[in-house]
Amino acid sequence: MDPLVVRPILNVPKTLDKYHAVQANIGGPLYPSILEKVDVVRRGKFVDHSGSDLPLPNIGFLETFSRLSPSIRWLLVGREVAVKAQRPAYTIPSLSSLYHRISEYTAVTLTTICRLMPPSLRIPVYRFLAFLGGRLYGPSNSSFKVQKLPFGMYLKTGRIQNFKGLANEYGALQLLRKNTHVPVPRPLDLTSSGDTCYMLSTQISGYCLGQCIDSFTEREIKALVQDLQDCLIEMRALPNEATPKHAICNAIGGPCYDFRLVLSKDYDEERGDFFGPFANEDEFNDLLQTPALPGVAHRGGHRSNILVYNGRLSGIVDWENSGWYPDYWEYTKARFITKLDKRFLQTVESIFEPLGDYKSELATEQKLWECCM
């Protein structure tokens, strides 16, 4: 969230005689209400106050502030970058590493014991930890379906219809931890009960790239680009041993779950939100008419899925959509998800520049986005 940026979306009417109210459940039943963390100034009802003496916001002030706030923000960012540029390269203290190892050992021990129980017994344990995590840490900033737990763990929940997506993420994490040096969470458990499925994993320290990329120095950007290039090279070198007969599939050889495809295709109840797997690129290109060599891709491409700590890559999370895709797919998907953040898009260009020229594929994809979205 950018501080100091305020933009009026709708003109304030002279008489507030109509309202459009929408109920938003923030946090869900497992988590403490956000109201518990807000100091109550006064209580009131959602009614028409246009006839009262309450003054309306001054539109001129809001418009002026909206024009000044981006400049103020970038001034503060510039000061922060200047201070960081004078600091020496940061090394993580050994105490931090020791704490991480102790937390992971505790998490692995706890889940090993829990996995000896049937799902009907261990799921209540996970739900209690989620409730406790909500009280200790609050709801997740990125998603209501992800909750930070004690002992350095995270719990991701989903509808049973999306169990294949969580199973794919669980398998992708196992594959990457076994065969690469890509920093990913350690998968701990995958289970389901009733209409809900659960995946438990360890925590990776860091901040979402989208929250801090504007304050990165050029030195930090270069280091981040190199870190992500190394990850992509390792992932592309992984052979598809899950189902060699399928060139395009998810990380465990099953059908692909892709928001890009879901948004562009009519929903089919029998198929659900999953496509494929595809025996070859021709089958895949029936959906997207651009041939390329398949390789392992994270397939998220979002700034919130890349974690950084003190200017370096600390982890990549949310592998629910991962699998073997055409090698241009990670590049075009990053451009599909993020279209306005110029600093991030420039970083994406730097990452993929030595890996291949995908400008023609991007142009084709952009035409498809215009037609499908």
VOPAGU-2260 file (C-alpha; in pm, 1 decimal, decimal comma):
REM VOPAGU-2260
SITE   aa  ch    i         X         Y         Z
SITE  MET   A    0       0,0       0,0       0,0
SITE  ASP   A    1     144,8     338,2     -99,8
SITE  PRO   A    2     129,3     604,0     172,7
SITE  LEU   A    3      10,0     955,9     101,4
SITE  VAL   A    4    -160,8     860,8    -225,0
SITE  VAL   A    5    -525,0     967,6    -226,1
SITE  ARG   A    6    -726,7     980,0    -545,2
SITE  PRO   A    7   -1095,4    1077,0    -557,0
SITE  ILE   A    8   -1280,2     812,3    -755,5
SITE  LEU   A    9   -1630,5     955,9    -751,6
SITE  ASN   A   10   -1741,3    1314,5    -721,1
SITE  VAL   A   11   -1899,0    1383,6    -385,0
SITE  PRO   A   12   -2266,2    1467,9    -447,6
SITE  LYS   A   13   -2415,8    1783,8    -308,7
SITE  THR   A   14   -2682,3    1581,9    -129,1
SITE  LEU   A   15   -2596,8    1237,0      -0,1
SITE  ASP   A   16   -2944,3    1091,1     -41,9
SITE  LYS   A   17   -2848,3     753,0    -192,1
SITE  TYR   A   18   -2611,6     482,3     -74,3
SITE  HIS   A   19   -2488,8     155,6    -217,7
SITE  ALA   A   20   -2382,8     -71,0      68,3
SITE  VAL   A   21   -2180,3    -389,9      30,5
SITE  GLN   A   22   -2099,9    -622,1     319,5
SITE  ALA   A   23   -1736,6    -736,2     330,3
SITE  ASN   A   24   -1638,6   -1016,8     568,0
SITE  ILE   A   25   -1282,1    -925,4     664,0
SITE  GLY   A   26   -1083,7   -1210,7     810,5
SITE  GLY   A   27   -1354,7   -1474,5     822,9
SITE  PRO   A   28   -1496,0   -1658,3    1124,6
SITE  LEU   A   29   -1160,5   -1800,0    1235,8
SITE  TYR   A   30    -992,5   -1463,8    1271,8
SITE  PRO   A   31   -1039,5   -1174,2    1515,4
SITE  SER   A   32   -1250,5    -890,2    1385,1
SITE  ILE   A   33   -1057,1    -597,4    1242,3
SITE  LEU   A   34   -1273,7    -375,1    1462,6
SITE  GLU   A   35   -1096,9    -511,4    1769,4
SITE  LYS   A   36    -780,0    -334,9    1653,6
SITE  VAL   A   37    -946,4       0,0    1578,0
SITE  ASP   A   38    -992,9     266,6    1843,6
SITE  VAL   A   39   -1359,9     364,1    1854,1
SITE  VAL   A   40   -1399,0     739,6    1809,8
SITE  ARG   A   41   -1775,3     742,6    1794,8
SITE  ARG   A   42   -2052,9     507,7    1700,2
SITE  GLY   A   43   -2314,7     591,2    1442,9
SITE  LYS   A   44   -2562,0     440,9    1200,6
SITE  PHE   A   45   -2527,1     415,2     825,3
SITE  VAL   A   46   -2798,7     668,4     747,2
SITE  ASP   A   47   -2838,3     985,8     545,8
SITE  HIS   A   48   -2657,5    1273,5     718,6
SITE  SER   A   49   -2708,3    1525,7     438,5
SITE  GLY   A   50   -2961,5    1714,7     645,9
SITE  SER   A   51   -2733,2    1738,7     948,1
SITE  ASP   A   52   -2464,7    1993,0    1023,6
SITE  LEU   A   53   -2181,5    1750,9     936,9
SITE  PRO   A   54   -1953,1    1919,5     680,2
SITE  LEU   A   55   -1882,1    1739,1     354,1
SITE  PRO   A   56   -1523,1    1680,0     238,5
SITE  ASN   A   57   -1387,5    1963,1      26,7
SITE  ILE   A   58   -1347,7    1829,9    -327,2
SITE  GLY   A   59   -1088,0    2093,1    -412,7
SITE  PHE   A   60    -869,6    1983,7    -121,7
SITE  LEU   A   61    -891,4    1616,8    -221,4
SITE  GLU   A   62    -804,8    1695,6    -582,6
SITE  THR   A   63    -508,8    1912,5    -479,4
SITE  PHE   A   64    -383,2    1651,3    -235,2
SITE  SER   A   65    -414,6    1376,7    -497,5
SITE  ARG   A   66    -188,6    1577,1    -730,0
SITE  LEU   A   67      72,1    1653,7    -465,1
SITE  SER   A   68      84,8    1315,5    -289,5
SITE  PRO   A   69     271,7    1119,6    -564,3
SITE  SER   A   70     548,2    1382,3    -565,6
SITE  ILE   A   71     571,3    1372,3    -186,6
SITE  ARG   A   72     583,8     993,4    -195,1
SITE  TRP   A   73     865,4     982,8    -451,1
SITE  LEU   A   74    1056,0    1245,3    -253,3
SITE  LEU   A   75    1045,3    1018,9      52,3
SITE  VAL   A   76    1140,1     715,2    -158,8
SITE  GLY   A   77    1437,7     907,8    -299,3
SITE  ARG   A   78    1559,3     988,1      50,6
SITE  GLU   A   79    1530,7     624,0     154,9
SITE  VAL   A   80    1722,9     505,1    -152,6
SITE  ALA   A   81    1998,6     760,1     -87,8
SITE  VAL   A   82    2041,4     637,0     269,9
SITE  LYS   A   83    2044,5     269,2     164,9
SITE  ALA   A   84    2303,1     334,1    -107,3
SITE  GLN   A   85    2554,4     443,9     157,9
SITE  ARG   A   86    2513,1     130,0     368,8
SITE  PRO   A   87    2738,3    -174,5     324,9
SITE  ALA   A   88    2594,4    -497,5     184,7
SITE  TYR   A   89    2379,3    -668,1     447,5
SITE  THR   A   90    2448,2   -1015,7     580,2
SITE  ILE   A   91    2187,0   -1208,8     776,4
SITE  PRO   A   92    2295,4   -1251,9    1141,2
SITE  SER   A   93    2361,9   -1606,3    1257,7
SITE  LEU   A   94    2100,2   -1559,5    1531,1
SITE  SER   A   95    1834,1   -1518,0    1261,0
SITE  SER   A   96    1946,3   -1839,0    1090,1
SITE  LEU   A   97    1948,2   -2022,6    1423,9
SITE  TYR   A   98    1593,2   -1905,6    1499,5
SITE  HIS   A   99    1479,8   -2019,3    1153,8
SITE  ARG   A  100    1634,0   -2364,7    1201,6
SITE  ILE   A  101    1474,1   -2406,2    1545,1
SITE  SER   A  102    1133,1   -2297,4    1411,5
SITE  GLU   A  103    1153,7   -2534,6    1115,2
SITE  TYR   A  104    1262,7   -2824,7    1337,2
SITE  THR   A  105     967,1   -2757,6    1571,0
SITE  ALA   A  106     724,9   -2735,3    1277,7
SITE  VAL   A  107     851,0   -3058,7    1120,6
SITE  THR   A  108     832,0   -3243,3    1453,4
SITE  LEU   A  109     479,1   -3119,8    1523,6
SITE  THR   A  110     344,4   -3207,5    1178,2
SITE  THR   A  111     516,7   -3546,3    1181,4
SITE  ILE   A  112     322,5   -3628,3    1497,6
SITE  CYS   A  113       0,3   -3486,7    1351,0
SITE  ARG   A  114      35,3   -3691,2    1031,9
SITE  LEU   A  115      18,9   -4006,1    1241,3
SITE  MET   A  116    -340,0   -3908,0    1319,4
SITE  PRO   A  117    -635,4   -3944,2    1082,0
SITE  PRO   A  118    -753,5   -3623,8     910,4
SITE  SER   A  119   -1054,9   -3606,0    1141,4
SITE  LEU   A  120    -816,9   -3550,0    1435,1
SITE  ARG   A  121    -532,2   -3346,8    1287,0
SITE  ILE   A  122    -748,3   -3096,2    1097,0
SITE  PRO   A  123    -896,9   -2959,3    1424,2
SITE  VAL   A  124    -537,3   -2910,7    1541,8
SITE  TYR   A  125    -457,5   -2709,3    1228,3
SITE  ARG   A  126    -776,6   -2506,5    1263,1
SITE  PHE   A  127    -691,7   -2428,1    1624,2
SITE  LEU   A  128    -344,0   -2317,0    1518,0
SITE  ALA   A  129    -508,8   -2097,0    1252,6
SITE  PHE   A  130    -732,9   -1942,3    1517,8
SITE  LEU   A  131    -431,7   -1888,1    1743,6
SITE  GLY   A  132    -233,3   -1743,9    1452,9
SITE  GLY   A  133    -516,1   -1503,6    1376,4
SITE  ARG   A  134    -507,0   -1379,9    1733,6
SITE  LEU   A  135    -127,7   -1348,7    1741,5
SITE  TYR   A  136     -51,7   -1216,5    1393,2
SITE  GLY   A  137    -384,8   -1106,8    1248,7
SITE  PRO   A  138    -520,2   -1218,1     911,1
SITE  SER   A  139    -285,3   -1248,8     617,1
SITE  ASN   A  140    -227,9    -929,5     418,9
SITE  SER   A  141    -220,5   -1115,6      86,9
SITE  SER   A  142    -511,4   -1358,4     102,8
SITE  PHE   A  143    -790,6   -1465,6     335,8
SITE  LYS   A  144    -716,0   -1830,7     254,6
SITE  VAL   A  145    -359,5   -1813,0     392,3
SITE  GLN   A  146    -291,5   -1780,8     764,4
SITE  LYS   A  147      35,7   -1747,4     952,1
SITE  LEU   A  148      63,2   -1999,4    1237,6
SITE  PRO   A  149     288,8   -2030,6    1541,1
SITE  PHE   A  150     620,4   -2219,1    1506,7
SITE  GLY   A  151     702,4   -2062,8    1169,5
SITE  MET   A  152     423,9   -2225,8     965,7
SITE  TYR   A  153     155,2   -2118,4     719,2
SITE  LEU   A  154    -180,0   -2285,6     652,6
SITE  LYS   A  155    -346,9   -2250,9     313,2
SITE  THR   A  156    -711,3   -2354,6     283,9
SITE  GLY   A  157    -936,0   -2395,1     -17,2
SITE  ARG   A  158   -1254,8   -2549,3    -144,0
SITE  ILE   A  159   -1243,7   -2921,1    -213,2
SITE  GLN   A  160   -1293,1   -2838,9    -583,4
SITE  ASN   A  161    -945,9   -2681,5    -575,5
SITE  PHE   A  162    -777,5   -2976,9    -405,8
SITE  LYS   A  163    -589,4   -3054,5    -727,4
SITE  GLY   A  164    -442,1   -2705,8    -714,2
SITE  LEU   A  165    -312,0   -2750,8    -359,0
SITE  ALA   A  166    -186,7   -3099,5    -444,8
SITE  ASN   A  167       4,4   -2947,8    -736,4
SITE  GLU   A  168     161,6   -2684,4    -512,1
SITE  TYR   A  169     258,2   -2949,1    -257,5
SITE  GLY   A  170     421,0   -3160,2    -528,9
SITE  ALA   A  171     595,5   -2858,1    -683,0
SITE  LEU   A  172     751,8   -2764,4    -349,3
SITE  GLN   A  173     876,1   -3120,9    -301,6
SITE  LEU   A  174    1021,3   -3125,1    -654,1
SITE  LEU   A  175    1200,7   -2792,4    -617,8
SITE  ARG   A  176    1344,1   -2860,1    -272,6
SITE  LYS   A  177    1477,6   -3195,2    -387,4
SITE  ASN   A  178    1630,1   -3089,9    -720,0
SITE  THR   A  179    1706,9   -2716,0    -706,9
SITE  HIS   A  180    1832,6   -2434,9    -486,5
SITE  VAL   A  181    1521,8   -2223,3    -547,4
SITE  PRO   A  182    1416,5   -2081,3    -207,1
SITE  VAL   A  183    1067,3   -2218,3    -147,0
SITE  PRO   A  184     869,8   -2318,8     164,9
SITE  ARG   A  185     898,9   -2671,8     298,9
SITE  PRO   A  186     571,7   -2864,5     243,5
SITE  LEU   A  187     455,5   -3027,3     566,8
SITE  ASP   A  188     110,0   -3175,5     512,2
SITE  LEU   A  189    -174,7   -3195,9     262,6
SITE  THR   A  190    -516,9   -3317,9     367,5
SITE  SER   A  191    -888,5   -3257,4     324,3
SITE  SER   A  192   -1214,2   -3301,7     509,6
SITE  GLY   A  193   -1566,6   -3235,8     392,1
SITE  ASP   A  194   -1570,8   -2945,5     149,2
SITE  THR   A  195   -1234,5   -2795,7     256,6
SITE  CYS   A  196    -873,0   -2887,3     184,0
SITE  TYR   A  197    -560,9   -2780,3     372,4
SITE  MET   A  198    -190,9   -2745,3     297,0
SITE  LEU   A  199      63,7   -2678,1     569,0
SITE  SER   A  200     410,1   -2539,2     492,8
SITE  THR   A  201     697,3   -2358,0     660,0
SITE  GLN   A  202     742,0   -1983,3     659,9
SITE  ILE   A  203     993,2   -1792,0     447,6
SITE  SER   A  204    1107,8   -1459,8     590,1
SITE  GLY   A  205    1079,7   -1156,9     368,3
SITE  TYR   A  206     857,6    -886,2     228,8
SITE  CYS   A  207     651,3    -887,2     -89,2
SITE  LEU   A  208     850,8    -736,9    -372,2
SITE  GLY   A  209     561,4    -512,3    -469,5
SITE  GLN   A  210     576,6    -337,9    -132,2
SITE  CYS   A  211     939,8    -231,4    -154,2
SITE  ILE   A  212    1069,6    -244,5    -513,8
SITE  ASP   A  213    1039,4     133,1    -554,7
SITE  SER   A  214    1288,2     185,3    -271,7
SITE  PHE   A  215    1544,3     -61,6    -411,0
SITE  THR   A  216    1881,9      79,4    -508,8
SITE  GLU   A  217    2029,8      -8,4    -847,9
SITE  ARG   A  218    2270,7    -243,1    -670,6
SITE  GLU   A  219    1979,6    -427,0    -509,2
SITE  ILE   A  220    1790,1    -448,1    -839,4
SITE  LYS   A  221    2092,9    -604,3   -1010,9
SITE  ALA   A  222    2130,4    -858,0    -729,6
SITE  LEU   A  223    1758,9    -943,5    -743,3
SITE  VAL   A  224    1769,4    -984,9   -1122,4
SITE  GLN   A  225    2063,2   -1224,4   -1089,1
SITE  ASP   A  226    1890,3   -1422,7    -812,8
SITE  LEU   A  227    1572,8   -1466,6   -1019,5
SITE  GLN   A  228    1767,9   -1554,1   -1334,6
SITE  ASP   A  229    1948,4   -1829,4   -1142,8
SITE  CYS   A  230    1612,7   -1965,7   -1023,6
SITE  LEU   A  231    1465,6   -1965,9   -1375,3
SITE  ILE   A  232    1769,5   -2142,2   -1520,6
SITE  GLU   A  233    1745,8   -2415,3   -1257,1
SITE  MET   A  234    1372,0   -2461,5   -1309,0
SITE  ARG   A  235    1402,9   -2480,3   -1687,3
SITE  ALA   A  236    1663,3   -2754,7   -1653,6
SITE  LEU   A  237    1425,0   -2985,1   -1463,6
SITE  PRO   A  238    1309,0   -3282,5   -1673,6
SITE  ASN   A  239     942,2   -3376,7   -1677,1
SITE  GLU   A  240     954,2   -3714,8   -1505,6
SITE  ALA   A  241     596,7   -3697,3   -1374,5
SITE  THR   A  242     435,4   -3776,1   -1710,8
SITE  PRO   A  243     689,1   -3775,7   -1996,2
SITE  LYS   A  244     408,6   -3834,7   -2247,2
SITE  HIS   A  245     264,3   -3490,3   -2167,1
SITE  ALA   A  246     471,2   -3190,9   -2277,4
SITE  ILE   A  247     242,9   -2937,8   -2107,1
SITE  CYS   A  248     109,7   -3027,5   -1761,6
SITE  ASN   A  249     121,1   -2919,9   -1400,7
SITE  ALA   A  250     406,1   -3000,4   -1161,7
SITE  ILE   A  251     272,3   -3348,2   -1081,1
SITE  GLY   A  252     170,3   -3439,5   -1435,5
SITE  GLY   A  253    -195,5   -3342,0   -1410,0
SITE  PRO   A  254    -414,3   -3076,8   -1576,2
SITE  CYS   A  255    -306,2   -2712,4   -1567,3
SITE  TYR   A  256    -473,9   -2465,2   -1334,6
SITE  ASP   A  257    -416,7   -2118,6   -1474,7
SITE  PHE   A  258    -601,7   -1794,9   -1400,3
SITE  ARG   A  259    -506,9   -1666,9   -1743,8
SITE  LEU   A  260    -687,7   -1959,7   -1909,6
SITE  VAL   A  261    -979,7   -1953,2   -1666,4
SITE  LEU   A  262   -1050,7   -1589,2   -1744,8
SITE  SER   A  263   -1044,5   -1641,5   -2120,1
SITE  LYS   A  264   -1257,2   -1956,9   -2145,8
SITE  ASP   A  265   -1620,8   -2026,4   -2071,8
SITE  TYR   A  266   -1670,5   -2234,2   -1760,3
SITE  ASP   A  267   -1736,2   -2602,1   -1814,0
SITE  GLU   A  268   -1881,5   -2783,1   -1512,2
SITE  GLU   A  269   -1729,0   -3117,5   -1607,4
SITE  ARG   A  270   -1382,1   -2972,5   -1670,1
SITE  GLY   A  271   -1388,1   -2715,5   -1392,3
SITE  ASP   A  272   -1099,2   -2469,4   -1390,2
SITE  PHE   A  273    -841,0   -2723,3   -1508,0
SITE  PHE   A  274    -706,4   -2765,1   -1863,4
SITE  GLY   A  275    -510,4   -3053,0   -2013,8
SITE  PRO   A  276    -266,5   -3210,4   -1968,3
SITE  PHE   A  277    -149,4   -3171,3   -2327,2
SITE  ALA   A  278      43,7   -3438,5   -2515,0
SITE  ASN   A  279     223,4   -3180,3   -2725,2
SITE  GLU   A  280     238,0   -2811,8   -2799,4
SITE  ASP   A  281     -10,3   -2839,0   -3084,3
SITE  GLU   A  282    -281,7   -2933,6   -2837,0
SITE  PHE   A  283    -180,9   -2648,2   -2607,4
SITE  ASN   A  284    -170,8   -2407,7   -2900,7
SITE  ASP   A  285    -535,3   -2484,5   -2972,6
SITE  LEU   A  286    -588,5   -2257,2   -2673,5
SITE  LEU   A  287    -295,9   -2021,3   -2737,3
SITE  GLN   A  288    -154,8   -2008,6   -3086,9
SITE  THR   A  289     214,2   -1962,3   -3006,6
SITE  PRO   A  290     461,1   -2255,5   -3023,7
SITE  ALA   A  291     758,0   -2265,7   -2786,6
SITE  LEU   A  292     971,7   -2513,2   -2595,2
SITE  PRO   A  293     816,1   -2625,5   -2265,1
SITE  GLY   A  294     997,5   -2567,5   -1937,9
SITE  VAL   A  295     911,2   -2552,6   -1569,0
SITE  ALA   A  296     746,6   -2223,8   -1474,7
SITE  HIS   A  297     626,3   -2076,8   -1147,4
SITE  ARG   A  298     328,6   -1939,8   -1337,4
SITE  GLY   A  299     236,5   -1681,8   -1077,7
SITE  GLY   A  300     455,6   -1393,1   -1187,1
SITE  HIS   A  301     298,9   -1159,6    -931,8
SITE  ARG   A  302     501,5    -919,6    -719,3
SITE  SER   A  303     336,8   -1052,7    -403,4
SITE  ASN   A  304     471,3   -1404,8    -471,6
SITE  ILE   A  305     834,9   -1289,2    -470,2
SITE  LEU   A  306     977,7   -1232,6    -121,9
SITE  VAL   A  307    1284,3   -1018,5     -58,4
SITE  TYR   A  308    1487,0    -946,9     251,5
SITE  ASN   A  309    1736,0    -660,1     270,5
SITE  GLY   A  310    1757,3    -628,1    -104,7
SITE  ARG   A  311    1801,1    -997,2    -187,9
SITE  LEU   A  312    1563,8   -1271,5    -295,3
SITE  SER   A  313    1454,9   -1468,8      11,3
SITE  GLY   A  314    1181,9   -1690,5    -134,4
SITE  ILE   A  315     915,3   -1758,2    -395,6
SITE  VAL   A  316     572,2   -1867,1    -274,0
SITE  ASP   A  317     230,2   -1968,4    -409,3
SITE  TRP   A  318     311,7   -2252,1    -652,1
SITE  GLU   A  319     -49,8   -2359,1    -701,4
SITE  ASN   A  320     -36,1   -2278,7   -1074,1
SITE  SER   A  321     311,1   -2417,8   -1146,7
SITE  GLY   A  322     397,0   -2677,1   -1409,2
SITE  TRP   A  323     564,9   -2739,4   -1744,0
SITE  TYR   A  324     465,7   -2459,0   -1981,3
SITE  PRO   A  325     610,7   -2294,8   -2293,6
SITE  ASP   A  326     927,3   -2105,6   -2202,7
SITE  TYR   A  327     775,7   -1766,6   -2287,3
SITE  TRP   A  328     484,1   -1824,4   -2048,7
SITE  GLU   A  329     648,9   -1692,4   -1732,1
SITE  TYR   A  330     739,5   -1369,7   -1912,0
SITE  THR   A  331     399,4   -1304,4   -2066,5
SITE  LYS   A  332     219,2   -1401,7   -1744,7
SITE  ALA   A  333     422,7   -1147,1   -1546,9
SITE  ARG   A  334     315,9    -882,4   -1799,0
SITE  PHE   A  335     -43,8   -1008,9   -1785,1
SITE  ILE   A  336     -72,9    -970,7   -1407,8
SITE  THR   A  337     118,1    -644,2   -1364,5
SITE  LYS   A  338      61,4    -372,3   -1622,7
SITE  LEU   A  339     116,4     -43,5   -1437,9
SITE  ASP   A  340     420,6     -82,0   -1210,1
SITE  LYS   A  341     698,7      48,3   -1436,0
SITE  ARG   A  342     983,6     -43,4   -1199,1
SITE  PHE   A  343     865,0    -402,9   -1175,2
SITE  LEU   A  344     813,0    -430,5   -1552,5
SITE  GLN   A  345    1163,5    -295,5   -1614,2
SITE  THR   A  346    1296,9    -558,4   -1374,4
SITE  VAL   A  347    1105,6    -830,0   -1561,5
SITE  GLU   A  348    1267,6    -715,9   -1887,2
SITE  SER   A  349    1613,7    -734,6   -1728,1
SITE  ILE   A  350    1547,6   -1084,1   -1592,7
SITE  PHE   A  351    1434,3   -1235,7   -1921,6
SITE  GLU   A  352    1663,5   -1046,6   -2160,6
SITE  PRO   A  353    1943,4   -1310,3   -2154,9
SITE  LEU   A  354    1694,9   -1600,0   -2145,6
SITE  GLY   A  355    1516,5   -1536,4   -2473,6
SITE  ASP   A  356    1335,9   -1286,0   -2692,2
SITE  TYR   A  357     962,4   -1319,3   -2632,4
SITE  LYS   A  358     842,2    -990,3   -2780,0
SITE  SER   A  359     644,5   -1157,6   -3060,3
SITE  GLU   A  360     479,0   -1397,5   -2814,6
SITE  LEU   A  361     392,7   -1104,1   -2587,7
SITE  ALA   A  362     237,8    -915,2   -2879,9
SITE  THR   A  363      23,9   -1219,0   -2964,9
SITE  GLU   A  364     -79,0   -1262,5   -2602,0
SITE  GLN   A  365    -172,4    -896,5   -2569,8
SITE  LYS   A  366    -402,5    -930,2   -2871,1
SITE  LEU   A  367    -560,9   -1233,6   -2705,9
SITE  TRP   A  368    -606,6   -1040,8   -2382,1
SITE  GLU   A  369    -789,8    -768,1   -2572,3
SITE  CYS   A  370   -1020,1   -1023,5   -2733,9
SITE  CYS   A  371   -1080,2   -1243,5   -2431,0
SITE  MET   A  372   -1094,9   -1006,3   -2135,1
